[in-house]
């Protein structure tokens, strides 16, 4: 698997309720919290506000 | 001397450069690594350039080991011209027939060394993250860097990007019944034989009709599982494979997930309403 899915994210995806919570945050593109396995995780969006794309320009703005 | 033989010889001589380029661009088998295969014509041009260097190095090496390659005979074979009255033909034939095992050994060892050198070069660039540091070593595969989030690790983006735990993909796909927005977390992707993006595999796939977009300024329901976005519905299955050729537009969102210190309890901001 070449996609970047960290161990933390993997553990959230394995928990159906946490996965649904995460999905809602991702759909809305807003920061939030997810509970999985008795722990609370913070979901942070917009980690790439000024990142330049490898094909030139700033693709974050285009998105 | 047939026309095909000089062409075959030229191919055998250029082959080390092609092998070096291919093994460098392809990377080790089984590695999740960017591949950057170019068109055959481009690969051939690179192959010729690299082959010249490789032969120069290999000739020096084998001479140090005591083997004296008959470079003149090789050139005569290559151009297929043995002088007036074929006066050099006997010398060339004697050289080829007398040293055939050595010539074969020279070529095979050079092919092997080229493959190993290309492979090691790829490993070194990836291990030392040289492709993140400079564009010189960056593989010609921007999809890999974008779909894995490695684009954030590039030197020119230093200090801008943060840790990425996942890549959230949104793609529009046209169906007979209308356009749909497919979304999910990028799990894997594949390239075709030409190195172009072929498929994207997403986990936790969900979709909605594109016409269900919200009006500008409309209020959103509360964030959290208590009020899921009703426009979307989950696609049953572990993974969904999207064919790149069928995607109309594609958007990527990088996100981070960090463990909050302290006891798990009330989740802050869960009931807050946010504008669309």
HADDOCK unambig.tbl for C-alpha pairs under 7 A between the chains (distance, minus, plus):
assign (segid A and resid 1 and name CA) (segid B and resid 187 and name CA) 6.36 0.50 0.50
assign (segid A and resid 1 and name CA) (segid B and resid 188 and name CA) 4.97 0.50 0.50
assign (segid A and resid 2 and name CA) (segid B and resid 32 and name CA) 5.26 0.50 0.50
assign (segid A and resid 2 and name CA) (segid B and resid 148 and name CA) 6.99 0.50 0.50
assign (segid A and resid 2 and name CA) (segid B and resid 187 and name CA) 6.84 0.50 0.50
assign (segid A and resid 2 and name CA) (segid B and resid 188 and name CA) 4.92 0.50 0.50
assign (segid A and resid 2 and name CA) (segid B and resid 189 and name CA) 6.64 0.50 0.50
assign (segid A and resid 3 and name CA) (segid B and resid 147 and name CA) 6.63 0.50 0.50
assign (segid A and resid 3 and name CA) (segid B and resid 148 and name CA) 5.21 0.50 0.50
assign (segid A and resid 3 and name CA) (segid B and resid 186 and name CA) 5.54 0.50 0.50
assign (segid A and resid 3 and name CA) (segid B and resid 187 and name CA) 4.43 0.50 0.50
assign (segid A and resid 3 and name CA) (segid B and resid 188 and name CA) 4.57 0.50 0.50
assign (segid A and resid 4 and name CA) (segid B and resid 148 and name CA) 5.05 0.50 0.50
assign (segid A and resid 4 and name CA) (segid B and resid 165 and name CA) 6.52 0.50 0.50
assign (segid A and resid 4 and name CA) (segid B and resid 166 and name CA) 5.51 0.50 0.50
assign (segid A and resid 4 and name CA) (segid B and resid 167 and name CA) 6.87 0.50 0.50
assign (segid A and resid 4 and name CA) (segid B and resid 187 and name CA) 6.86 0.50 0.50
assign (segid A and resid 5 and name CA) (segid B and resid 165 and name CA) 5.63 0.50 0.50
assign (segid A and resid 5 and name CA) (segid B and resid 166 and name CA) 5.04 0.50 0.50
assign (segid A and resid 5 and name CA) (segid B and resid 187 and name CA) 6.84 0.50 0.50
assign (segid A and resid 6 and name CA) (segid B and resid 165 and name CA) 4.98 0.50 0.50
assign (segid A and resid 6 and name CA) (segid B and resid 166 and name CA) 6.83 0.50 0.50
assign (segid A and resid 8 and name CA) (segid B and resid 257 and name CA) 6.99 0.50 0.50
assign (segid A and resid 9 and name CA) (segid B and resid 165 and name CA) 6.35 0.50 0.50
assign (segid A and resid 9 and name CA) (segid B and resid 257 and name CA) 6.63 0.50 0.50
assign (segid A and resid 20 and name CA) (segid B and resid 225 and name CA) 6.53 0.50 0.50
assign (segid A and resid 21 and name CA) (segid B and resid 224 and name CA) 5.72 0.50 0.50
assign (segid A and resid 21 and name CA) (segid B and resid 225 and name CA) 5.09 0.50 0.50
assign (segid A and resid 24 and name CA) (segid B and resid 223 and name CA) 6.92 0.50 0.50
assign (segid A and resid 24 and name CA) (segid B and resid 224 and name CA) 6.12 0.50 0.50
assign (segid A and resid 24 and name CA) (segid B and resid 225 and name CA) 6.85 0.50 0.50
assign (segid A and resid 24 and name CA) (segid B and resid 228 and name CA) 6.23 0.50 0.50
assign (segid A and resid 24 and name CA) (segid B and resid 229 and name CA) 6.85 0.50 0.50
assign (segid A and resid 25 and name CA) (segid B and resid 223 and name CA) 6.96 0.50 0.50
assign (segid A and resid 33 and name CA) (segid B and resid 267 and name CA) 6.18 0.50 0.50
assign (segid A and resid 38 and name CA) (segid B and resid 264 and name CA) 6.22 0.50 0.50
assign (segid A and resid 39 and name CA) (segid B and resid 264 and name CA) 5.25 0.50 0.50
assign (segid A and resid 40 and name CA) (segid B and resid 259 and name CA) 6.13 0.50 0.50
assign (segid A and resid 40 and name CA) (segid B and resid 260 and name CA) 5.54 0.50 0.50
assign (segid A and resid 40 and name CA) (segid B and resid 264 and name CA) 5.35 0.50 0.50
assign (segid A and resid 41 and name CA) (segid B and resid 257 and name CA) 6.18 0.50 0.50
assign (segid A and resid 41 and name CA) (segid B and resid 258 and name CA) 5.31 0.50 0.50
assign (segid A and resid 41 and name CA) (segid B and resid 259 and name CA) 4.37 0.50 0.50
assign (segid A and resid 41 and name CA) (segid B and resid 260 and name CA) 5.27 0.50 0.50
assign (segid A and resid 42 and name CA) (segid B and resid 257 and name CA) 5.48 0.50 0.50
assign (segid A and resid 42 and name CA) (segid B and resid 258 and name CA) 5.17 0.50 0.50
assign (segid A and resid 42 and name CA) (segid B and resid 259 and name CA) 6.26 0.50 0.50
assign (segid A and resid 42 and name CA) (segid B and resid 260 and name CA) 6.21 0.50 0.50
assign (segid A and resid 43 and name CA) (segid B and resid 256 and name CA) 5.81 0.50 0.50
assign (segid A and resid 43 and name CA) (segid B and resid 257 and name CA) 4.65 0.50 0.50
assign (segid A and resid 43 and name CA) (segid B and resid 258 and name CA) 6.72 0.50 0.50
assign (segid A and resid 44 and name CA) (segid B and resid 255 and name CA) 5.56 0.50 0.50
assign (segid A and resid 44 and name CA) (segid B and resid 256 and name CA) 5.06 0.50 0.50
assign (segid A and resid 44 and name CA) (segid B and resid 257 and name CA) 6.31 0.50 0.50
assign (segid A and resid 45 and name CA) (segid B and resid 254 and name CA) 6.60 0.50 0.50
assign (segid A and resid 45 and name CA) (segid B and resid 255 and name CA) 4.65 0.50 0.50
assign (segid A and resid 45 and name CA) (segid B and resid 256 and name CA) 6.63 0.50 0.50
assign (segid A and resid 46 and name CA) (segid B and resid 254 and name CA) 6.78 0.50 0.50
assign (segid A and resid 46 and name CA) (segid B and resid 255 and name CA) 6.69 0.50 0.50
assign (segid A and resid 47 and name CA) (segid B and resid 161 and name CA) 5.65 0.50 0.50
assign (segid A and resid 47 and name CA) (segid B and resid 162 and name CA) 5.54 0.50 0.50
assign (segid A and resid 47 and name CA) (segid B and resid 254 and name CA) 6.20 0.50 0.50
assign (segid A and resid 47 and name CA) (segid B and resid 255 and name CA) 6.15 0.50 0.50
assign (segid A and resid 48 and name CA) (segid B and resid 160 and name CA) 6.67 0.50 0.50
assign (segid A and resid 48 and name CA) (segid B and resid 161 and name CA) 5.16 0.50 0.50
assign (segid A and resid 48 and name CA) (segid B and resid 254 and name CA) 6.92 0.50 0.50
assign (segid A and resid 50 and name CA) (segid B and resid 160 and name CA) 6.10 0.50 0.50
assign (segid A and resid 51 and name CA) (segid B and resid 152 and name CA) 6.64 0.50 0.50
assign (segid A and resid 51 and name CA) (segid B and resid 157 and name CA) 5.58 0.50 0.50
assign (segid A and resid 51 and name CA) (segid B and resid 160 and name CA) 6.29 0.50 0.50
assign (segid A and resid 51 and name CA) (segid B and resid 161 and name CA) 6.59 0.50 0.50
assign (segid A and resid 52 and name CA) (segid B and resid 157 and name CA) 6.61 0.50 0.50
assign (segid A and resid 53 and name CA) (segid B and resid 151 and name CA) 6.79 0.50 0.50
assign (segid A and resid 54 and name CA) (segid B and resid 142 and name CA) 5.74 0.50 0.50
assign (segid A and resid 54 and name CA) (segid B and resid 151 and name CA) 6.78 0.50 0.50
assign (segid A and resid 55 and name CA) (segid B and resid 142 and name CA) 6.73 0.50 0.50
assign (segid A and resid 63 and name CA) (segid B and resid 251 and name CA) 5.76 0.50 0.50
